[in-house]
Amino acid sequence: PPMQAIFSTFPLTAQSLLVSALAGAIILPVISVEKLIRNRRRA
């Protein structure tokens, strides 16, 4: 892809993709629970 040459990027390895997906899978529910708690306190 041409943008990889411009920005000097490279494809992620399978391990890097897995780590990124796991981080998102952990962080997203935590943020959702935090929002739920904040909204319940306001009501």
C-alpha positions as a Python dict, from the first residue, in 0.01 Angstrom:
ca = {
    (1, 'P'): (0, 0, 0),
    (2, 'P'): (131, 343, -92),
    (3, 'M'): (57, 507, 244),
    (4, 'Q'): (289, 262, 422),
    (5, 'A'): (585, 402, 231),
    (6, 'I'): (486, 761, 308),
    (7, 'F'): (441, 708, 683),
    (8, 'S'): (708, 435, 721),
    (9, 'T'): (459, 191, 872),
    (10, 'F'): (446, -186, 852),
    (11, 'P'): (179, -453, 899),
    (12, 'L'): (109, -577, 1251),
    (13, 'T'): (204, -930, 1341),
    (14, 'A'): (-61, -1176, 1453),
    (15, 'Q'): (62, -1138, 1811),
    (16, 'S'): (35, -758, 1795),
    (17, 'L'): (-317, -783, 1657),
    (18, 'L'): (-414, -1022, 1936),
    (19, 'V'): (-273, -793, 2205),
    (20, 'S'): (-458, -495, 2056),
    (21, 'A'): (-786, -686, 2037),
    (22, 'L'): (-751, -812, 2394),
    (23, 'A'): (-674, -463, 2523),
    (24, 'G'): (-986, -330, 2354),
    (25, 'A'): (-1193, -620, 2482),
    (26, 'I'): (-1083, -540, 2837),
    (27, 'I'): (-1100, -160, 2822),
    (28, 'L'): (-1439, -124, 2650),
    (29, 'P'): (-1645, -305, 2918),
    (30, 'V'): (-1462, -119, 3196),
    (31, 'I'): (-1551, 216, 3040),
    (32, 'S'): (-1910, 103, 2986),
    (33, 'V'): (-1946, 5, 3353),
    (34, 'E'): (-1796, 339, 3457),
    (35, 'K'): (-2051, 525, 3242),
    (36, 'L'): (-2333, 316, 3385),
    (37, 'I'): (-2227, 399, 3741),
    (38, 'R'): (-2197, 771, 3662),
    (39, 'N'): (-2540, 780, 3499),
    (40, 'R'): (-2704, 601, 3792),
    (41, 'R'): (-2553, 848, 4039),
    (42, 'R'): (-2695, 1143, 3844),
    (43, 'A'): (-3048, 1001, 3839),
}
